[in-house]
């Protein structure tokens, strides 16, 4: 098939020379210029793969940065640059090869994972994004154990160093090929085949052989829209992510005085011990609430309690406990100090919202809630809070 773009003729080509056909200030991306060349190695964003970046340099020595590449509706490729280039001038283009090869490794790795999932489970890849990690949205559920089996098989494909084949089948041949595609395709279709793993319609760039992918690693999986969303990475990117995670695991295991292999059971024990301690603290807190409530008369118009060390959740629980013990028609729990207080006001028979609004106005406060309970903050002295609350609710 006759090709018009060098990134399709040779995905490993890094440099080229071509004349400038168009150059104009961009209306789409402020501060950039739209440059069209007679031919290009720069891949335009498409098929889930980000655009190439790099430089365009004229013979006179001036260079501009290519910060984005897009394909127009008429099929031409537009390079968004940070400077203008004269029309007709020959320029030397150079892509950021490290970026391109990283994208090639990760795009090819994604094909293998998606293709194997499709072969084993029949699920479709219904969403794909290449960001800091690669995300794949699959149309059906998987367990983590099933995904790990797919990952092991995928890395087996990498170790086999199989060729990745790119073809443009004739229409009658295409009808017989069981290829994956997210949409109905017309005209010339570019098919990317990883033997024994995947056959997919794709417009992206890929490595020549699977061994160049290096490693495929699935990083996480979550339920998503009736299926699952997988995060993965391949090649050097996967190694960098695994290095960071190993560094974190090593640091944590060192803090726990165990080896990295023992970190999981050690953490489980710490978590179990923490839950036991939290339960004991909750029980003792409840005893403390009971003691505070017992020292207060029942059925007062207003029951007020001040504490200095409760968080908002604990302050709310204290107010709820006072209500359960019938210590006041309206119960006020306040925690904090030095004119900065968190408050909760509750009642089982009175709409506390109007009184809460009035207290906020008088005590430089903010907050709100439902008829039975409001909460927020006061910026006033303890004496000012007590006096205002007694006047409004007492």
GUDOVEX-758356 format. One record per residue (C-alpha): residue in three letters; x, y, z. Coordinates in steps of 0.05 Angstrom, whole numbers, padded with zeros to 5 digits, always signed. Layout:
ALAXYZ
...
end
This chain:
UNK+00000+00000+00000
UNK+00026+00070-00017
UNK+00038+00108+00047
UNK+00042+00184+00055
UNK+00070+00189+00125
UNK+00139+00165+00148
UNK+00116+00145+00218
UNK+00076+00090+00184
UNK+00131+00070+00135
UNK+00182+00062+00192
UNK+00162+00071+00265
UNK+00236+00071+00284
UNK+00255+00131+00240
UNK+00274+00189+00286
UNK+00296+00245+00239
UNK+00276+00272+00170
UNK+00279+00332+00124
UNK+00218+00363+00091
UNK+00195+00431+00065
UNK+00144+00474+00102
UNK+00078+00475+00064
UNK+00038+00519+00112
UNK+00051+00560+00174
UNK+00000+00604+00209
UNK-00014+00628+00280
UNK-00061+00578+00312
UNK-00132+00596+00332
UNK-00139+00529+00368
UNK-00079+00533+00414
UNK-00062+00603+00436
UNK+00012+00621+00431
UNK+00028+00567+00380
UNK+00035+00561+00305
UNK+00005+00509+00259
UNK+00058+00480+00214
UNK+00043+00431+00157
UNK+00102+00395+00124
UNK+00106+00358+00058
UNK+00118+00295+00099
UNK+00132+00278+00172
UNK+00157+00228+00222
UNK+00115+00260+00278
UNK+00056+00216+00297
UNK-00009+00255+00306
UNK-00052+00238+00367
UNK-00100+00182+00352
UNK-00123+00112+00370
UNK-00111+00127+00444
UNK-00038+00143+00432
UNK-00012+00213+00448
UNK+00023+00255+00396
UNK+00098+00257+00386
UNK+00140+00316+00410
UNK+00207+00341+00386
UNK+00239+00397+00345
UNK+00238+00427+00275
UNK+00302+00462+00255
UNK+00314+00505+00193
UNK+00380+00505+00155
UNK+00395+00574+00182
UNK+00398+00545+00252
UNK+00332+00567+00283
UNK+00294+00512+00319
UNK+00222+00508+00344
UNK+00192+00459+00393
UNK+00137+00413+00369
UNK+00090+00409+00429
UNK+00030+00374+00396
UNK+00011+00340+00331
UNK-00060+00330+00305
UNK-00093+00305+00242
UNK-00142+00352+00207
UNK-00208+00330+00178
UNK-00177+00334+00108
UNK-00123+00284+00130
UNK-00065+00332+00135
UNK-00019+00330+00196
UNK-00011+00394+00236
UNK+00049+00407+00280
UNK+00036+00456+00336
UNK+00101+00493+00349
UNK+00125+00549+00395
UNK+00151+00590+00336
UNK+00139+00606+00263
UNK+00175+00574+00203
UNK+00178+00606+00133
UNK+00135+00571+00081
UNK+00179+00535+00030
UNK+00238+00529+00077
UNK+00269+00460+00086
UNK+00269+00438+00158
UNK+00301+00381+00196
UNK+00254+00345+00243
UNK+00274+00304+00303
UNK+00225+00268+00348
UNK+00234+00255+00422
UNK+00254+00183+00412
UNK+00253+00162+00485
UNK+00180+00186+00489
UNK+00161+00152+00423
UNK+00192+00085+00442
UNK+00159+00087+00511
UNK+00092+00097+00476
UNK+00107+00041+00427
UNK+00124-00007+00484
UNK+00061+00011+00523
UNK+00015+00010+00463
UNK+00040-00059+00442
UNK+00035-00084+00514
UNK-00037-00061+00517
UNK-00054-00098+00453
UNK-00027-00163+00483
UNK-00067-00156+00548
UNK-00131-00135+00512
UNK-00123-00189+00459
UNK-00112-00245+00509
UNK-00171-00223+00551
UNK-00214-00223+00488
UNK-00188-00293+00468
UNK-00201-00324+00537
UNK-00264-00287+00560
UNK-00293-00253+00498
UNK-00292-00184+00530
UNK-00283-00121+00489
UNK-00236-00064+00504
UNK-00287-00007+00508
UNK-00241+00047+00535
UNK-00166+00061+00530
UNK-00122+00118+00554
UNK-00047+00127+00554
UNK-00030+00173+00612
UNK+00020+00164+00669
UNK-00005+00093+00668
UNK-00045+00056+00615
UNK-00118+00046+00631
UNK-00161-00007+00596
UNK-00236-00012+00607
UNK-00262-00082+00593
UNK-00335-00100+00581
UNK-00338-00158+00632
UNK-00314-00177+00702
UNK-00248-00209+00720
UNK-00218-00231+00786
UNK-00148-00209+00804
UNK-00125-00282+00799
UNK-00152-00286+00728
UNK-00117-00221+00709
UNK-00051-00248+00737
UNK-00059-00309+00693
UNK-00068-00262+00633
UNK-00007-00223+00654
UNK+00036-00286+00659
UNK+00014-00307+00590
UNK+00026-00237+00563
UNK+00098-00237+00588
UNK+00107-00306+00557
UNK+00089-00273+00490
UNK+00142-00220+00505
UNK+00195-00273+00521
UNK+00179-00310+00456
UNK+00200-00246+00418
UNK+00145-00255+00366
UNK+00141-00208+00307
UNK+00086-00155+00308
UNK+00056-00154+00238
UNK+00022-00094+00206
UNK-00020-00106+00144
UNK-00073-00072+00101
UNK-00119-00129+00079
UNK-00163-00124+00018
UNK-00238-00118+00035
UNK-00253-00190+00018
UNK-00195-00214+00061
UNK-00214-00168+00118
UNK-00283-00200+00122
UNK-00250-00266+00141
UNK-00205-00237+00196
UNK-00231-00239+00268
UNK-00201-00172+00287
UNK-00219-00128+00347
UNK-00247-00058+00335
UNK-00286-00009+00377
UNK-00327+00015+00317
UNK-00348-00004+00247
UNK-00292+00013+00197
UNK-00296+00032+00124
UNK-00242+00039+00071
UNK-00171+00018+00083
UNK-00162-00016+00151
UNK-00095-00023+00185
UNK-00089-00089+00222
UNK-00038-00100+00277
UNK-00027-00174+00293
UNK+00011-00204+00351
UNK+00013-00279+00333
UNK-00024-00321+00383
UNK-00045-00260+00424
UNK-00083-00207+00386
UNK-00111-00183+00319
UNK-00135-00111+00323
UNK-00151-00052+00278
UNK-00103+00003+00301
UNK-00072+00068+00275
UNK-00017+00072+00328
UNK+00057+00058+00327
UNK+00085-00008+00353
UNK+00150-00044+00366
UNK+00174-00093+00313
UNK+00180-00153+00360
UNK+00148-00168+00427
UNK+00215-00177+00461
UNK+00225-00101+00455
UNK+00167-00090+00504
UNK+00212-00117+00559
UNK+00159-00128+00613
UNK+00084-00122+00621
UNK+00056-00107+00690
UNK-00016-00099+00712
UNK-00017-00050+00770
UNK-00089-00047+00793
UNK-00160-00067+00776
UNK-00228-00040+00797
UNK-00300-00052+00779
UNK-00324-00003+00726
UNK-00390+00003+00688
UNK-00407-00071+00691
UNK-00336-00092+00675
UNK-00268-00074+00701
UNK-00216-00018+00692
UNK-00144-00042+00691
UNK-00083+00001+00702
UNK-00019-00026+00671
UNK+00049-00006+00645
UNK+00102-00037+00600
UNK+00176-00031+00587
UNK+00219+00020+00622
UNK+00157+00056+00648
UNK+00136-00007+00684
UNK+00205-00015+00714
UNK+00205+00056+00740
UNK+00137+00046+00773
UNK+00159-00020+00804
UNK+00223+00012+00829
UNK+00184+00067+00864
UNK+00137+00016+00895
UNK+00194-00028+00917
UNK+00229+00031+00949
UNK+00165+00047+00988
UNK+00157-00026+01008
UNK+00229-00030+01031
UNK+00222+00033+01072
UNK+00158+00008+01105
UNK+00188-00061+01119
UNK+00249-00028+01150
UNK+00203+00012+01196
UNK+00168-00052+01217
UNK+00235-00088+01225
UNK+00217-00144+01176
UNK+00238-00164+01106
UNK+00197-00140+01047
UNK+00169-00210+01039
UNK+00143-00207+01110
UNK+00113-00138+01104
UNK+00042-00160+01088
UNK+00031-00205+01148
UNK+00068-00155+01193
UNK+00022-00099+01169
UNK-00039-00144+01179
UNK-00019-00155+01251
UNK-00008-00080+01263
UNK-00076-00066+01233
UNK-00110-00119+01277
UNK-00075-00092+01339
UNK-00097-00022+01319
UNK-00169-00044+01312
UNK-00167-00074+01382
UNK-00138-00010+01411
UNK-00190+00031+01374
UNK-00245-00012+01403
UNK-00217-00003+01473
UNK-00212+00072+01463
UNK-00284+00075+01438
UNK-00308+00036+01499
UNK-00271+00082+01546
UNK-00296+00143+01509
UNK-00367+00118+01517
UNK-00354+00109+01592
UNK-00328+00180+01594
UNK-00390+00206+01559
UNK-00433+00168+01609
UNK-00396+00199+01667
UNK-00404+00269+01639
UNK-00478+00257+01626
UNK-00489+00228+01695
UNK-00464+00292+01727
UNK-00516+00333+01690
UNK-00590+00339+01709
UNK-00642+00306+01664
UNK-00691+00345+01620
UNK-00659+00414+01624
UNK-00678+00463+01569
UNK-00604+00465+01548
UNK-00548+00416+01564
UNK-00478+00443+01546
UNK-00412+00406+01547
UNK-00344+00435+01529
UNK-00283+00392+01511
UNK-00214+00410+01485
UNK-00191+00347+01449
UNK-00249+00317+01409
UNK-00250+00315+01334
UNK-00314+00333+01296
UNK-00339+00261+01294
UNK-00328+00251+01368
UNK-00362+00318+01383
UNK-00423+00295+01344
UNK-00424+00229+01382
UNK-00421+00266+01448
UNK-00481+00308+01428
UNK-00519+00246+01406
UNK-00503+00211+01472
UNK-00530+00270+01512
UNK-00594+00267+01471
UNK-00600+00192+01483
UNK-00593+00203+01558
UNK-00646+00258+01556
UNK-00599+00310+01588
UNK-00631+00368+01552
UNK-00686+00388+01504
UNK-00629+00419+01465
UNK-00558+00392+01473
UNK-00496+00431+01455
UNK-00427+00396+01449
UNK-00367+00441+01436
UNK-00294+00422+01427
UNK-00233+00465+01416
UNK-00204+00525+01452
UNK-00174+00594+01447
UNK-00235+00624+01411
UNK-00235+00568+01358
UNK-00289+00517+01371
UNK-00325+00463+01333
UNK-00398+00455+01355
UNK-00457+00407+01347
UNK-00527+00427+01369
UNK-00582+00373+01370
UNK-00653+00363+01393
UNK-00707+00311+01386
UNK-00765+00360+01392
UNK-00740+00429+01371
UNK-00718+00454+01302
UNK-00648+00478+01320
UNK-00633+00512+01254
UNK-00660+00582+01271
UNK-00622+00582+01337
UNK-00560+00557+01302
UNK-00563+00614+01251
UNK-00570+00665+01307
UNK-00511+00636+01344
UNK-00469+00639+01281
UNK-00486+00713+01273
UNK-00469+00729+01345
UNK-00407+00685+01352
UNK-00373+00696+01285
UNK-00393+00625+01266
UNK-00408+00584+01204
UNK-00448+00521+01196
UNK-00516+00490+01185
UNK-00552+00424+01181
UNK-00620+00391+01189
UNK-00677+00409+01237
UNK-00654+00357+01288
UNK-00579+00374+01285
UNK-00533+00430+01262
UNK-00458+00435+01266
UNK-00403+00484+01249
UNK-00351+00530+01280
UNK-00351+00588+01329
UNK-00297+00641+01338
UNK-00312+00668+01407
UNK-00295+00656+01480
UNK-00325+00600+01520
UNK-00363+00649+01563
UNK-00393+00684+01502
UNK-00416+00617+01473
UNK-00449+00595+01538
UNK-00484+00662+01548
UNK-00510+00665+01477
UNK-00533+00592+01478
UNK-00570+00602+01544
UNK-00605+00663+01517
UNK-00628+00627+01454
UNK-00642+00556+01478
UNK-00644+00561+01554
end
